[in-house]
Amino acid sequence: MRTNQLEAFSDGVMAIIITIMVLELKVPHGATLAALQPLLPVLSSYVLSFVYIGIYWNNHHHLFHAATRVSGGMLWANLHLLFWLSLFPFVTGWMGENHYDTLPTALYGTVLLMAAIAYWILEWLIVHCEGAQSLLARAVGGDFKGKLSIALYAIAIALAFVQAWLAQMLYLAVALLWLVPDRRIERLLRETN
């Protein structure tokens, strides 16, 4: 299988995830700004999740532009990642509808953590398949940002049971950390072309 087939499948799944999330948004009953007030937790959780899906889509795109082939292990690792991403609409809605309460906030973090681990596994398998001297291996190096993200998610999950807003701030901080796509891969792709 060529990488573009896997990319197209993943793009479709991520587009469906975003569509499901937006369809979960309810229209306010009223035409004033005050009518939006009760929906702010739902809207803000949607925006955060939309950004996260965008980050995964962006970095997934870069990952597979650096890969030259797809193995069976990579297919399963990609499905593993898509499974965790497919849970975003559920945890996003639950957290927003319950005004960022403890358990929904912790479960949201658990899905973020598992998606990050799944992405790391996928990245590791691609590097393993492509070789230690591959473009991707050179680009990601020790993947400090990925490992830091996993650690911050684990801390945030624990913090959700102390102060949910602290967990939410960490989720936002990690999103901001990844908002700019991984330039290392982009730069090496330009250098090789």
N, C-alpha and C positions, 0 to 999 in steps of 0.2 A: 504494500500500500504506500502511496505517495503521501507526503506530509500535508499537501493541500486538501486531500480528502478528509483527513482527521480534523484539520482546521475548519473546514466547511461544516462538518457535523457539530463540532464544538461551538462554532459561531451561532448555529441554529438553536442549540440548546440554551445558550446564554441569552439569545434574543427572546426566547420563550419565557425564561426566568424573569426577565425585565417586564415582559408583557403581563405575566401573572401578577407581579408585584403592583403594577400600576392599576390593574383591574380590581385589585383589592381596596384601592382608595375609594372612599365613599364621598359622594357629593354633599356639601353642607346644606342644611335646611335653613336657608336664608340668604339674602344678597348683601350682607354687610360683612365687614372685617371681623366683627364679633362672632359671626357664625363660623368662622375658621378657627377660632380659639380652641375649641375642644378637639379639633383635628390636628393641632400642631405636633403632638407626640407621634402620631401616625405619619404625618408628612415628613417630619425630621428623620424618623427611622427609615422611611422610604428613600430619602435623599442619601443617607449614609450607605444604605445597601446598594443603591444604584451606583454610587461612586465605587464601592467595593467590586461589584460585578464589572464595571468599566476597567478597573485596575487589573482584575484577573484576565479580562478579554485582551487588554493591551499587552500584558506580559506573556500571555499564552501565545499571542501572535508572534512576538519576538522570539520566544522559545523555539517555535516550529520553523521560523525562518532561518534559525541557526542550525537546525537539524537537517540531515540529508536523507534519512530513512526512518521508517517506523517499525518497531518490533512488536511482537505479541504482548510483551510486558508493558510496553509504552501504551498500547491500546487499553489494557486493563487499568493502568495507573491513571490514564486520562478519564476513563469512566468513573474511577474512584473520586477524582477531583470533581467531575460533573455531578456526582451524587451529592456531595457536600454542598456544592453551589445550588443545587436544586432545592435544598432546604431553606435557602434564604427567604423566599416568600413567606413561609410558615413562621420562622422565628422573627422576621421583620414585623409581620402583622401582630404577632403575639406580644412582642415587646412594645410596639406603639399603642396597641389597644389597651394595654395595662399600664400605660404611663411610666414605662421604664422601671417596673417593679423588679425586685431582687431575682426571682427565679427566671423570668423571661430574659432579663439582662444577662444572667449567667449562661443560659442556654444559647443565646445569641453568640456569646463569646466562645462557647464550646463549638458551635458550627464554624465560626471564624478560625478557631484553632485547628479543627480537623481539616478545613479547606487548605490552610497554610501547610499543614503536614502533607496532605495529598499533593499539593503543588511541589513541595520539596522532593517528595518521592519521584514524581514525574520528571523533575529536573535532573535528579540523580540518575534515573534510568537512561535518560537521553545522553547525559555525559558518559555514562558507562558504555552505552551502545556506540557512541561516536568516538570515544577514546579520550585519554587524558590530555592530548595535545589539540583536541578539537576547538573550534571557535567558541562553542558554548562553555567548555571547561575553562578556557582562558578568560572568558568574559565574566563568569560568575565567581571564579576563584573559590574562596572559602564561604561565600554567600553569607556574609555578616548580617546584611539587612534581613534576609529570610530567617536566620536563626534568632535574631533580635525580635522579629515580629512574633515568632512562636513563643518566646519567653514572655513578651509583653501580654499576649493573649492569655497565657496561663496565669499571670499575675492579676490581670483584669477579672478573670473568672472568680478568683478568690476574693478580690476586692468587691465584687458584686454583692457578696454576702455581708460586707461591712458597710459600704456606701456605694450604692448602685451608680451614682453620678461619677464617681472616680473611675469605675470600669468603663463607663461611656466615654469619658475623656481619653482613656487609653485607646479605646477602639478608634476614636477620632484621630488621635496622634499617629497610630499605625497607618491609617488611611492617608494622612498627610505625608507620611514618610514615603509611601508608594505612589503618591499622586502623579509624580513625574515618572514616566516609563523608564525602565532600566536602560540607561544610556550606554552602558558598557557593551551590551549586545549590539545595539544600533551602531555604535562607533566601529566595532570590529567588522560588522557586515559591510559598512562603507569602505573600510580599508581593504577588504578582500575583493571587492568588485571593481 
